[in-house]
Amino acid sequence: MPPPPERPRRDYEAEEEAGRQLTNAHIQLRRGLSSEAESSVRRILAARPADAGAWELLGDIEASRGAFEAASTAYQAALSFKPGQVSAEAKFGRVTLRQAEQQRKAKLGVAYASSDASLVKLSGGDDGRRNARWSVFGSLLCPGLGQIVSGQIVKGAALVGIFLVGLGLLAILPHGTGRNYFTPSFWIVSAILTADWIYAIADAAQAAPTKNISPAEKDGWQI
């Protein structure tokens, strides 16, 4: 009986070298050197055509240039070699949305500029920033109001309730006289009210989306 065929040994040195090249390509893209990054990625793919990470990075490079069709093809290749890759799936979905937006813009022409139904806006762009500003402004007016505006009803109601109870306590608590008019209980309640207000503002500010980032500053490709 002939011996079973030996399994091909993994070339760990080649994998390590490909990993170093891929890391360098990521760094080049973050520095805005998209052409150099693409050259590095294509060298990797020439030697390792099934490298899902290299295909995904190629998609990032194409997307940073606005070549959404090429980016979509690269992400699909990454998913074919590594199904279920969450980052590639998310980027593929966003690129598909961008492609649809481009097609819609080309179809509507001048009418696109006056349209409020942009697919990008619907995905959380400008409207998200506007809602975040209103949320912070609401919390400045009254703790919890900003959370209610952003849809966090329970949290907002709790913060408003703490604030109203605190104001009520300040009104009914006994006060001293003369220099000792403000009693320790007054300062305790005031500290609770201040903490409630600061927390409400900080919590509302955290909901604000990240500012627009140029392609040269993006990690991979953020869209």
N, C-alpha and C positions, 0 to 999 in steps of 0.2 A: 504494500500500500504506500503510495507516494506521500511524503510529508506535506502538510498543508502549506500553502504559499504564505510567505512572510508579509505582514502588513507593512506598508511603506512608512518609514520613520519620519516623524515630523522634523522639519528643518527649523529648529528653535532660533538659530542665528539669523536666518532669513526673516522669521517673524519679528524678532527683536529689531532688526534693521528697518523693516517696514513700519514698525511702531514709531521708531525715531523719526523717520521721514514724514509720517503722518502728523506727528506732533509739530515738526518744523513747518509743515504746510498750514496747520491751524494758526501758528504764530504769524506766519506771513500774511494770512488773510486778515487777522486782527489788526495788523499794521497797515492794511490797505494795499498790500502787494498782491493783488488778485492774480495777475499774470504769472508771477513766480509761484504762487500757491498752486495754480492750475498745472503748471509744468511739473511740480513735485508730485501732485496727485496722479497725473497721467503716467509718470514713471512707475509709480506704485502699481497702477492698474495694468501696465504692460507686463509686469512681472507676476502680479497676483490679480487676475481678472475677477476673482470671486470675493475680493475684499470689500465687505459691506461698509466698513467705516470709510474707506476711500471714496466709494460711490456717494455716500451721504455728504461727505465734505465737498465733492464735486458739485452736488446739488446746491450746497450753501454758496459756493462760488458763483454759480450761474444765477442763483436767485439774487445775490447781492448786486449783480449787473442788470437785473430786471429781465433776464432771459428765463421766464417762468416755464416755458415749454421744455427747454433743455433741463431745467432744474427738476421738473416733474419726471422726466425720463430717468434722471440719475437717482432720484429717490425711489422710483419703482424698481430700479436695478438693485438698490440696497435692500429693499424689502424682499426681493426675489431670492437673494442670497442669505438673508437673515430675517425670516418672517417674524412678525410680531415686535419688531424693533420700535419702541414707543416714540423715540425722538424722530425717527424717519417718518413714521406714520403721521405725527403731528405736523411736521414740515410739509409733507405731501398734501395734507388737507388744506393748509394755509396757501400753498402755491396754487392749488386748484381754485381757491377763492380768488386769488389775485388774477389768475387767467380769466375767470369769469368777469371780473371787474374790467379788465382790459378790453374784452370783447364787447362788454356793455358800453364802455366809453367810446369805442370805435363806431358802434351802432348808433348811439344817440348824438354824437358829434357835439355841436354847440349846446344842445339841450342838456347834456350831461352836467355842465357847470352849474346849472340852476336846479339840479335835481337833489332832493334831500334824502333819496332812498339809496345812497351809495352802499354797496355791499360791504365795503371796508368800514364805513361808519356803523353799519348794523352789527359788525363783528366786535365792536367795542372801542373804536378809535376816538374820534372827537367827542362823541356823546359821553364816553367814559370819563374823559377829563372834565367836561362840563358838570357832570353829576358829582364828581369828586369835589369840585370847587363849591358847589351848593352844599354838600355835606359838611365841609369844614366851616363854611359861613353859618350854617344852621347851628353847629355846636358852639360857635362863638356867641351866638345870641342866647342859647339856652342849652345846657348839657343834655345830650340825648336827642335833641331835635335833628342833628345831622344824621344820626343813626336811623332815625325814623324815615328821613328823606331817602336814604340809600336802601331802604327795605328791611333793615334790622329792627323790626318792630319791638320784639321782646327786650332786647338790650337797650334800645332807645327809651322804652317806657320805664325800665328800671332806673336809668340815669336821670330821667325827668322826675321820677318819684322821689329819689334820694334828694334831689335839689329842692323840690317843693316841701318835703318834710323838714329839711334843714332850715329853709326860710321860715316855716311855721314855728320851729323850735326857737329860732332867734327872736320871734315876736312874742312868745309866751314865757320864755325863761326869765326868771327874776334877775334884775341888774342891781349892781351896787350903787353907791353914791360917791360924789366927788371924784377924787383921783382913782378910786377903785370901782368906777362905773362898770367897766368890762370885767366880768367874772371869768374864772377858769372855764366854766361850761360854755361861755360865749366863744372863747378861743378854740375850744375843742370842736364845736359845731362849725365854726368858720374854717378850720383846717379840713374838715370832712368835705365841706362845700367846695373848697378850692381844689382838693384832690379829685373830686367828681368832675369838675369843670376841665381840669388839665387832662384827665384821662379821656374824656369825651372828645376833646379837640385832637389829641394825639391819635386816638383810635380812628377818627374820621380821616385824618391826614394819611394814615397807612393805606387807605383804600385808593389813594391817588395812583394812577398808572405811571409807569416809568416814562421819562421824557423820551422824545424821539432821539434815536441814536443813528449816527451815520454808518454806512456799510463798513467803513474802516474800523469802527469801534465795536462792531457787533461780534458776539461770541457765536461762532457758527453763522447762523443767519436768523435774526430775530425779526419776525413779521407778525 
